[in-house]
Structures are given as structure tokens and as C-alpha cells.
Amino acid sequence: MPRRKERDPWVVRFGKRFRFLRLEAKLPLTRLVELAKLSGLGYLSDVEHGWSLPVVTTATRLAGALEVALIDLVNFPETGPRHELLELTRLLQRLDPDAVEVVMRQAEDYLRDPKYRR
């Protein structure tokens, strides 16, 4: 696919998020290309700089190589509390997988309480 003439703001945001997760994983682009079984280093550079947006199958392979869920690539924590919560669960999962189960059970208990129902 040819490079865009103008960068779409959402694509730029995706690229920043992708770069953040890649740097967090301490993976150079060259290694990520190998892990995700991609053919082009330039393509990933274009993704990071907001010129290209991967199709879902490629994004899934990138997420797998980064050891994150696909949703983590399209979650932008700065956009609001719900997104921040998702980011916190991603970080918590990395530190202690059982902790996410505890948070989920507490959230389910909270939602079952009749005084919180609308």
C-alpha cells in the first residue's frame, strides 16, 4: 500500500502507542520484524511515524510479538478513565496475573449490588 500523503490523526496516535509498547518491551524494530514474521523494516517505521496503519491480521501478529493483547494497541489511556482502567489492568496483568482476577471479582460484586444499578 502506498504511503499516505497526509497523516491521519488516529493513525499517528496508533503509531505512538505502537512505539510506546515496543520500547516498553525493549524490542528493536529489526527484532520485531523477525518475531512478527514481517518482511519490511521500513513498513514498521512508517507505522510508528503515523504513515501506515496495519491491517488487523498484521496488528494481531505485532501484538503477539509484543506480548500484549490486540486491544492494547488501540487503547489510548489519555482519552479517559475507562481507557486508563484498561491500561492499568494491562500493567497489573504483567506484574501479577492473579491480581486482575481479584479486581474483576470486585467489579462484578460491585455491579451486582442493587444500590448501584440504574
C-alpha positions in Angstrom: 0.0 0.0 0.0 1.4 3.4 -0.9 2.3 5.9 1.8 -0.4 8.4 2.7 0.0 12.0 1.5 -1.2 13.3 4.9 -1.1 11.7 8.2 -4.5 10.8 9.8 -4.5 11.9 13.5 -5.8 8.5 14.6 -3.1 6.7 12.6 -0.5 9.0 14.2 -1.9 8.1 17.6 -1.8 4.4 16.8 1.9 4.8 15.8 2.8 6.5 19.0 1.0 3.8 21.0 2.8 1.1 19.0 6.2 2.7 19.6 5.5 3.1 23.3 4.6 -0.6 23.6 7.6 -1.6 21.5 10.0 0.4 23.6 8.4 -0.9 26.8 9.1 -4.4 25.5 12.7 -3.3 24.7 12.4 -4.6 21.2 14.3 -3.0 18.3 12.3 -2.8 15.1 14.6 -5.3 13.5 13.8 -7.9 16.1 10.1 -7.1 16.0 10.1 -7.7 12.2 11.5 -11.2 12.9 9.1 -12.0 15.7 6.0 -10.9 13.8 7.3 -12.6 10.6 7.1 -9.4 8.5 9.1 -8.6 5.5 9.8 -4.9 5.9 11.6 -2.7 8.5 10.5 0.4 6.6 6.9 -0.5 6.9 7.1 -0.7 10.7 8.9 2.6 10.8 6.0 4.1 8.7 3.6 2.6 11.3 5.4 4.2 14.2 5.5 7.6 12.4 1.8 7.5 11.6 2.2 7.0 7.8 0.8 3.4 7.7 -1.9 1.5 9.6 -1.5 -2.2 9.7 -4.5 -4.5 8.8 -6.0 -6.5 11.7 -4.0 -9.7 10.9 -0.7 -7.8 10.9 -1.7 -5.9 14.1 -2.5 -9.2 15.7 0.9 -10.5 14.9 2.5 -7.4 16.2 0.6 -7.6 19.4 1.7 -11.2 19.8 5.3 -10.3 19.2 5.0 -7.5 21.8 3.2 -9.9 24.2 0.2 -7.7 24.6 -3.4 -8.1 23.6 -4.6 -6.6 20.4 -6.8 -4.2 22.3 -3.7 -2.8 23.9 -2.5 -1.4 20.6 -5.7 0.6 20.1 -6.2 1.7 23.7 -5.2 5.3 24.4 -5.1 5.8 28.2 -5.0 9.6 27.9 -8.6 9.6 26.4 -10.4 8.9 29.6 -10.9 6.9 32.8 -12.2 3.8 31.0 -9.1 3.7 28.9 -6.9 4.4 31.9 -8.5 1.4 33.7 -7.8 -0.9 30.7 -4.1 0.3 30.8 -3.9 -0.4 34.5 -5.2 -3.9 34.0 -2.6 -4.4 31.3 0.2 -3.3 33.7 -1.3 -5.3 36.6 -1.6 -8.4 34.5 2.1 -8.1 33.7 3.0 -7.8 37.4 0.6 -10.3 38.9 -1.9 -12.2 36.7 -3.9 -13.2 39.7 -4.4 -9.6 40.7 -6.6 -8.9 37.6 -8.8 -11.8 38.7 -9.3 -10.1 42.1 -10.2 -6.8 40.5 -12.6 -8.5 38.2 -14.4 -10.3 41.1 -14.6 -7.0 43.0 -16.1 -5.2 40.0 -18.6 -8.0 39.5 -19.6 -7.8 43.1 -20.0 -4.0 42.8 -22.2 -4.4 39.8 -24.4 -7.0 41.5 -25.2 -4.6 44.4 -28.7 -3.3 43.8 -27.9 0.2 45.1 -25.5 0.7 42.1 -28.0 -0.4 39.4 -29.6 2.3 37.3 
